Structure formats: structure tokens, C-alpha cells
């Protein structure tokens, strides 16, 4: 019942497309545009090509946040985010995070799911190409991103707790706590940039964890 209600809400967010052609991905769109593809049987022995075009950096809670669906190169539908486009055999689900795409997956009626394929020239496509061409390097980058997201909030939290417990009234109640790591203002700024970069790198791979990525910003 919950799934049916969610699908009805998603359907109300969809409007028909206007048939305009899908624009080719350009290099200057790397910072803000995501483009993904899905190939499905068209029922006549061929394949239909669906494309999801979405701008990163939108506020998903805003009524203006949109994703566009193209079919065989023509604008097929538009939806407010989060989006769930009905396609043959299931739906294409699109959700944003603060750092990119949280989700762009094809979910079948049987419950199986798969991520869509990013355009080769997009930031997500370039990251996927790196993974295929240099898997060891890719795994290393992924491990560094994960480590940064685990360690950085802990370091910042320890420093915040130290400042709070330095207040005499608080120290009298809980005692003064000392952070094992201290950074200057510049050091904390660098640490924040590392955390944001790590979250962005994970978003390029459609990796999302509420505890890690949801608190990175």
C-alpha cells in the first residue's frame, strides 16, 4: 500500500514532454549537469533509449527542482524531484543529494534495480571510465573518500565538544574534555573541503549513505 501511494504521488509530479531534442553533453556542463541512459526492449525487436537529464545543485525540496526524461532523443516527460518515471517493466527513480545524484536507478516491477549508464562526457561518466580503465586506482580513491567521510566529522565533533566543555558552567557538570587533534582555522577549512570533495566523489558513483553522505554538508 505504501509503495502504491508513493507511485501515485510521483505520477502527480510528472508532466508530458514537449518533444524537443536532447542536447549533447558539453564539457563546460561538467560542474552542474548529469545525463544518464537506459536501454529497454521496444516490443518490436529493437531497443528504446531513455535518457535522464538533471541539473545537480538543485534544492530538491523546491517546487522548481526538475528532472527531464527523453525517449529516443526527444523530450518525453518532466517531473519534480524526487522523480519516478514509469517506463516499460518498471520505473526510473531520480533523487538528488547536496553533492550530486543520490539515485538514478531503474527499478523493475519485480523489485530488482540497476543504475543507469552515465554519458561518457559527464562527470559521472568520466568517473565510471576511470573505474573501468584503472580499477585499482579507482578503489583507492573510493577508500580515501570513505575514510575522509568517517574521520572528518569525528575530528570536527571532538573539537566542538572541547570548546563546549571549556565553558565553566558546563565543565562543572561534565568535566572538561580535550580533543586529541587540534587544527587551526585554516586547517579546519581544508578538512571541510576534503569532506565535501569526498562526498562529491561518492555522488559521482551514485553512492549514498544517510549517516555518511547525509551529514557531510
C-alpha positions in Angstrom: 0.0 0.0 0.0 2.8 2.4 0.9 4.5 1.7 -2.5 1.3 2.3 -4.3 0.7 5.7 -2.6 4.3 6.7 -3.3 3.8 5.9 -7.0 0.6 7.9 -7.2 2.3 10.9 -5.6 5.2 10.6 -8.1 2.8 10.3 -11.0 1.2 13.6 -10.0 4.6 15.3 -10.3 5.0 14.3 -13.9 4.0 16.5 -16.9 4.2 15.5 -20.6 7.3 16.4 -22.6 7.4 18.9 -25.4 9.3 16.8 -27.9 12.4 18.9 -28.1 15.6 17.2 -29.0 18.1 16.1 -26.3 21.1 18.4 -26.3 24.5 16.9 -26.5 26.6 17.0 -23.3 29.3 19.7 -23.4 32.5 19.9 -21.4 31.5 23.2 -19.7 28.4 21.5 -18.2 30.6 19.2 -16.1 30.0 21.1 -12.8 26.2 21.1 -13.0 24.7 18.6 -15.5 24.1 14.9 -15.2 23.0 12.8 -18.1 22.2 9.0 -17.8 20.9 6.4 -20.3 18.7 3.3 -20.1 18.1 0.9 -23.0 14.9 -1.2 -22.9 13.3 -3.5 -25.4 10.8 -1.6 -27.5 8.5 -4.5 -28.1 9.3 -4.7 -31.8 12.6 -6.5 -31.6 14.6 -3.3 -31.2 15.6 -1.1 -28.3 14.2 2.2 -26.9 16.8 4.6 -25.4 15.7 6.6 -22.4 17.8 9.5 -21.1 17.5 11.3 -17.8 18.8 14.9 -17.8 19.1 16.6 -14.5 20.9 19.6 -13.0 23.0 19.0 -9.9 22.9 21.6 -7.2 19.1 22.0 -7.2 17.2 22.2 -3.9 15.2 19.0 -4.1 12.7 20.4 -1.6 11.9 23.3 -4.0 8.9 23.1 -6.4 11.3 24.3 -9.1 13.6 21.2 -8.9 13.1 19.2 -12.0 14.4 16.1 -13.9 13.7 15.5 -17.6 13.1 12.2 -19.4 13.9 11.7 -23.1 12.9 8.8 -25.3 14.9 8.2 -28.4 16.4 11.6 -28.3 13.1 13.5 -27.8 11.7 15.1 -24.6 9.2 12.6 -23.2 8.3 13.8 -19.7 9.3 16.2 -16.9 8.9 15.6 -13.2 9.5 17.5 -10.0 12.1 15.9 -7.8 12.3 13.3 -6.4 11.1 11.7 -9.6 9.8 8.3 -10.5 9.2 8.0 -14.3 7.2 5.0 -15.4 8.9 3.1 -18.2 8.3 -0.4 -19.6 8.8 -3.0 -16.9 9.3 -0.6 -14.0 10.2 3.0 -13.1 13.3 5.2 -13.3 13.9 6.8 -9.9 15.8 10.0 -9.6 16.9 11.7 -6.4 19.4 14.4 -5.6 21.7 14.9 -2.6 23.6 18.0 -1.7 26.6 16.8 -3.7 25.1 15.3 -6.8 22.8 12.4 -7.6 21.8 10.3 -4.7 19.9 7.9 -7.0 19.3 7.3 -10.7 18.1 3.7 -11.0 15.8 1.6 -13.0 13.6 -0.4 -10.6 11.6 -3.3 -12.2 8.2 -4.4 -11.1 9.9 -7.4 -9.6 11.9 -5.2 -7.3 15.3 -5.6 -8.9 17.2 -2.4 -9.7 20.2 -1.2 -11.6 21.9 2.2 -12.0 21.5 3.9 -15.3 24.6 4.4 -17.5 26.2 7.9 -17.4 27.0 9.8 -20.5 30.7 9.3 -21.3 31.5 13.0 -21.3 29.7 13.8 -18.0 31.5 13.9 -14.6 29.8 10.6 -13.7 30.8 9.1 -17.0 34.4 10.1 -16.6 34.5 8.6 -13.1 33.0 5.4 -14.4 35.6 5.3 -17.2 38.4 5.7 -14.6 36.9 2.7 -12.7 37.0 0.6 -15.8 40.4 1.7 -17.0 42.2 1.8 -13.7 40.2 -0.3 -11.2 43.0 -0.4 -8.5 43.3 3.4 -8.6 39.5 3.7 -8.5 39.2 1.5 -5.5 41.9 3.6 -3.8 40.1 6.8 -4.4 36.9 5.3 -3.2 38.6 4.1 0.0 40.1 7.6 0.6 36.7 9.2 0.2 35.1 6.8 2.6 37.9 7.3 5.2 37.5 11.1 4.9 33.8 10.9 5.5 34.3 8.7 8.5 37.2 10.6 10.1 36.5 14.3 9.3 33.2 14.6 11.2 34.7 12.8 14.2 37.6 15.2 14.3 35.4 18.3 14.0 33.0 17.0 16.6 35.8 16.4 19.1 37.0 20.0 18.7 33.4 21.3 19.1 33.0 19.2 22.3 36.2 20.6 23.7 35.1 24.2 23.1 31.7 23.5 24.7 33.2 21.8 27.8 35.6 24.7 28.2 32.7 26.8 29.4 33.0 26.8 33.2 29.3 26.0 33.9 29.5 23.0 31.5 32.9 21.9 32.9 31.5 21.8 36.4 28.8 19.3 35.3 30.5 17.0 32.9 34.2 17.9 33.2 36.5 19.4 30.6 37.2 17.2 27.6 40.3 17.6 25.5 40.3 16.9 21.8 43.2 14.6 20.7 43.5 16.6 17.5 43.7 20.3 17.0 43.6 22.3 13.8 43.9 26.0 13.1 41.1 27.8 11.3 42.9 27.2 8.0 43.3 23.5 8.9 39.6 23.1 9.6 38.8 24.8 6.3 41.0 22.4 4.5 39.4 19.5 6.4 35.9 20.7 5.3 37.0 20.9 1.7 38.3 17.4 1.9 35.0 16.2 3.3 33.0 18.0 0.6 35.3 16.6 -2.1 34.9 13.1 -0.7 31.1 13.4 -0.7 31.1 14.7 -4.3 33.3 11.8 -5.4 30.9 9.3 -3.9 27.9 11.1 -5.6 29.6 10.6 -8.9 29.4 6.9 -8.3 25.8 7.1 -7.0 27.0 6.1 -3.6 24.9 7.4 -0.7 24.7 6.5 2.9 22.4 8.6 5.2 24.9 8.6 8.1 28.0 9.5 6.0 26.9 11.5 3.0 23.8 12.9 4.6 25.8 14.7 7.3 28.8 15.7 5.1 27.5 19.2 4.4 
